[in-house]
């Protein structure tokens, strides 16, 4: 391995749950909270905390609305989030390949 610095891995994305969330969102236009919860296989509270971190970083946009009387939250990966994920994957590949 040359001079790869593991600090180049994005700490926001590197969490298992946040990585799973982004991995789901990159494959769809948008996803409702319950869909993400099912795919990521985590609790409401845990998912909410990680979605908030991604939202605060500008990686995810949230749309909250009511359908009938039921609140529905829909999440979408932002362009900033998409780019951050691409860089994360590139840096991870460098680490794996020893570049």
N, C-alpha and C positions, 0 to 999 in steps of 0.2 A: 504494500500500500504506500502510495506516495504521501502527499500532505493533506489528505482529506480531514477536515475538521468536523466532527459530528455535531458541533454547535450550529452548523449550517442547516440542520434539520429544524423545521418550523415547530416550535413548542406548542403552538395552538393546535396544529393539525396532528401532531405526533401522539396525542392521547388516543387510546384504542377506540373509545366511543366516538370522539370527534372525527377520527379517520373513517370510521364506519358510516357516520352521518354523511360526510362529504362523498364517500364512495357511492352511496345510494343517490344523493342529489345530483351527482355528475351524470347519472344515467337517465334522469327524468327532467322534464321541464320544471315541475314543482311537485311537492308531496305534502300531504296532510300529516299532522302530528301523529295520529294513530297508525298510519302507514309506516312512518319512520320508526315508531315504537316497536311495531311488529318485525320490521326488517333488522333493526339493531338489537332487538331482544333485551330491552332494558326497562326500567320503571319510568313512570311519568316524571317523577321528581328528578331522577338522574338525567333523563333526556332533556328536560327543561333547562337544567343547569348548563349542560354542554351546548345546547342550541343558543343559549344566551351568550356564552363565550364566543361562539362563532359569529353571532349577530354583532356583538360589541367590536369584534375585529373587522367588521365590514365584509365578512365572507358569506353571510347568509342574510337574505331579506325575509321578513315575515309579514304576512297579510292576515289580519284578524277580522273576522266577520261573524255574523250570526246567520245560521240557516234555520229558519223557523225561530225557535227559542234556544237553539243549541249553538254554543260558541265553536267556531272552526278556525284553526290556525293552519295556514299553508306556508311552507318554506320553499325558498328558491335560492340556488347558489348564485352569487353575484359574479360579475366579471373578475373582480378582485379575488374572490374566493377560488374561482376556476384557475386563475393565473398562479395563485399561491399553491394550489394543489399540483399543478404542472411542475413548478419549481421543486416542490417537496419530492415528487416522484423522481425527477432528474437527480436531485441530491442523494436520494436513497439508492438509485442505480449506481452512482459514483462510489458510494460506500460499499455496496455489494461487489462491484467489479474491481474495487481497489484502486481507483483512479485518483 
